[in-house]
Each structure stands twice: as structure tokens, then as C-alpha cells.
Amino acid sequence: MVKQYEFIVGGHKRKGDERREVRFPYDDELVAEVYQASDEDLEDAVVSAVEGFEITCKLPSHARWRILFNLLDQMEKRTEELVASLVMEGGKTQNVARGEAARANFDWAGPVTEVVLLGNVALRRELREKLTQTKLYWDGPNMRCTNVPEANEYVRREYRKGWTL
């Protein structure tokens, strides 16, 4: 029997009503089945994410840092499992899959860093009162706050000499 994978919402494993087959692309061998989330599961995930944000936004930056590095540590411990999944699902060679696994943390590190740094902007003494009464809307591609212009003075790029994008 092929392994079945549940999904996680709010820290709890779930099984949807539907399952999707995962097949090895070279010989069409069935390698796994994954449960498909329903619209209700997706709504629960959004609610859970908002609740989680309400908790983590109150944590000091060192505590958030510890959580992120724990996640990275768990990913590193499970690298071979991730490599095996990339090989079986995507038909990648082990070397290519290892390369992807090694850079996986950079795929999420940038956006997570952006969120953490925006949390620090929101905690600025000069903005704290205003931001307890309104949300901070962030335009990521343009690197600016759209509804609290004074927050933008704390968002800037400073590159060391010789380092530019």
C-alpha cells in the first residue's frame, strides 16, 4: 500500500475527502497519495494563521528568531526525506534535489525576514499608538507602507560599499 499524506492546519493533521495521486514522472509509478484540502480547510488555515500572527507579533525579536532557526534546524534534519520527495515527485536527480533542499531556506527566509522587520517598524515608539488603531499595509514590490507614510522613513536599503542589487 502506498503512503498517504495528511495536511496540517493549526498544528493538527487533517484528511480531506479527496486524495490526489503522486506519480513518479519517469515510469508513472504511484509513489504516494496526498489528501486535498477543502474550502473549509483553507478558511480554517487562514483563521489559524491570523491567530498565530496575533501571538507571534507580540513576541520579542529574539523569540521569533529562535522559532525560525528551530524551523531551519528541523528542515536540515529532514533533508534526505525532502530529497527523496523531490526525486519521486519531480523526477529530479538526487544532486539537483540536494541543491534545491540546500537553498530551500532562502526561498522562505526573504519573505519571513521582511515580515519580522515590518514587525520591528510597527513597534517603533513613534508609530506604536497609531498602529494600535490601524493595520500596517505593505506594498512588498515597492518596499513601502501604503497607509502609514511616516513608517516609510524606517524602511530603506543601505548597501555596504561594493554590494548593490
C-alpha positions as CSV (number, residue, x, y, z in Angstrom):
1,M,0.0,0.0,0.0
2,V,1.2,3.5,-0.9
3,K,1.9,6.1,1.8
4,Q,-0.9,8.7,2.4
5,Y,0.0,12.2,3.5
6,E,-2.3,14.3,5.6
7,F,-2.1,18.1,5.7
8,I,-1.7,20.3,8.8
9,V,-4.0,23.2,9.8
10,G,-3.4,25.0,13.1
11,G,-0.9,22.3,14.2
12,H,-3.3,19.4,13.7
13,K,-3.2,16.8,10.9
14,R,-6.2,16.6,8.7
15,K,-7.5,14.3,6.0
16,G,-9.7,15.7,3.2
17,D,-12.5,13.9,1.5
18,E,-10.4,13.7,-1.7
19,R,-7.0,12.3,-2.3
20,R,-4.6,13.0,-5.2
21,E,-2.1,10.6,-6.6
22,V,1.6,11.4,-6.8
23,R,3.3,9.5,-9.6
24,F,7.0,9.2,-10.5
25,P,7.3,11.0,-13.8
26,Y,9.6,8.6,-15.5
27,D,7.5,5.4,-15.2
28,D,4.2,6.6,-13.8
29,E,4.6,4.5,-10.7
30,L,2.3,5.5,-7.8
31,V,4.5,6.8,-5.0
32,A,2.1,8.5,-2.6
33,E,-1.3,9.9,-2.1
34,V,-2.0,13.3,-0.6
35,Y,-5.2,14.5,0.9
36,Q,-6.8,17.5,-0.8
37,A,-7.8,20.4,1.5
38,S,-11.4,21.6,1.2
39,D,-12.5,25.3,1.0
40,E,-13.4,24.9,4.7
41,D,-9.9,23.7,5.5
42,L,-8.4,26.6,3.6
43,E,-10.6,29.0,5.6
44,D,-9.5,27.4,8.9
45,A,-5.9,27.7,7.8
46,V,-6.3,31.4,7.2
47,V,-8.0,31.9,10.6
48,S,-5.3,29.8,12.2
49,A,-2.6,32.0,10.5
50,V,-4.3,35.2,11.8
51,E,-4.5,33.8,15.3
52,G,-0.8,32.7,15.1
53,F,0.2,36.2,13.9
54,E,-1.6,37.8,16.8
55,I,0.5,35.7,19.1
56,T,3.9,36.0,17.3
57,C,3.6,39.7,16.7
58,K,3.8,40.2,20.4
59,L,6.9,38.1,20.8
60,P,10.3,39.8,21.1
61,S,12.5,39.6,18.1
62,H,14.9,37.1,19.8
63,A,12.0,34.7,20.4
64,R,10.8,35.0,16.8
65,W,14.5,34.4,15.7
66,R,14.6,31.2,17.8
67,I,11.4,29.9,16.2
68,L,12.8,30.5,12.7
69,F,16.1,28.8,13.5
70,N,14.3,25.9,15.0
71,L,12.4,25.5,11.8
72,L,15.6,25.7,9.8
73,D,17.1,23.0,12.1
74,Q,14.2,20.7,11.5
75,M,14.5,21.2,7.7
76,E,18.2,20.3,7.9
77,K,17.5,17.2,9.9
78,R,14.9,16.1,7.3
79,T,17.0,16.9,4.2
80,E,17.2,13.3,3.0
81,E,13.4,12.9,3.3
82,L,13.0,16.2,1.3
83,V,15.5,15.0,-1.3
84,A,13.6,11.7,-1.7
85,S,10.3,13.6,-2.2
86,L,11.8,15.8,-4.8
87,V,13.2,12.8,-6.7
88,M,10.0,10.9,-6.6
89,E,7.6,13.7,-7.2
90,G,9.5,15.8,-9.7
91,G,11.8,13.3,-11.2
92,K,14.9,15.3,-10.2
93,T,18.3,13.7,-9.8
94,Q,19.5,13.4,-6.2
95,N,22.2,16.0,-6.8
96,V,19.6,18.5,-8.2
97,A,17.2,17.7,-5.3
98,R,20.0,18.2,-2.7
99,G,20.8,21.6,-4.3
100,E,17.1,22.6,-4.0
101,A,16.9,21.4,-0.4
102,A,20.0,23.3,0.5
103,R,18.6,26.6,-0.8
104,A,15.0,25.9,0.4
105,N,15.6,28.1,3.5
106,F,16.3,31.1,1.2
107,D,13.0,30.6,-0.6
108,W,11.2,31.5,2.6
109,A,13.8,33.4,4.5
110,G,13.4,36.6,2.5
111,P,9.6,36.9,3.0
112,V,9.9,35.9,6.6
113,T,12.6,38.4,7.2
114,E,10.5,41.1,5.6
115,V,7.6,40.3,8.0
116,V,9.9,40.3,11.0
117,L,11.4,43.6,10.1
118,L,8.0,45.1,9.5
119,G,7.1,44.0,13.0
120,N,10.0,46.0,14.2
121,V,8.8,49.0,12.3
122,A,5.4,48.6,13.9
123,L,7.0,48.5,17.3
124,R,8.7,51.9,16.9
125,R,7.7,54.2,19.7
126,E,6.8,56.9,17.3
127,L,4.3,54.7,15.5
128,R,3.1,52.5,18.3
129,E,0.0,54.5,19.2
130,K,-1.2,54.9,15.6
131,L,-0.6,51.3,14.7
132,T,-2.6,50.0,17.7
133,Q,-5.6,51.7,15.9
134,T,-4.9,50.6,12.3
135,K,-3.2,47.9,10.3
136,L,0.0,48.5,8.5
137,Y,-0.5,47.8,4.8
138,W,2.7,46.8,3.0
139,D,3.4,47.0,-0.7
140,G,6.3,44.5,-1.0
141,P,7.3,45.1,-4.6
142,N,7.6,48.8,-4.0
143,M,9.0,48.4,-0.4
144,R,6.7,50.9,1.2
145,C,3.8,51.2,3.6
146,T,0.7,52.4,1.7
147,N,-1.4,53.7,4.6
148,V,1.1,55.0,7.2
149,P,3.5,57.1,5.2
150,E,5.6,58.0,8.3
151,A,6.5,54.3,8.7
152,N,8.4,54.5,5.4
153,E,11.2,56.5,7.0
154,Y,12.2,53.3,8.8
155,V,12.2,51.2,5.6
156,R,15.3,51.8,3.5
157,R,18.0,50.0,1.7
158,E,21.5,50.7,2.7
159,Y,24.2,48.7,0.9
160,R,27.8,48.4,2.0
161,K,30.3,49.7,-0.4
162,G,30.7,47.2,-3.3
163,W,27.4,45.5,-2.6
164,T,24.4,46.5,-4.8
165,L,21.5,44.9,-6.4
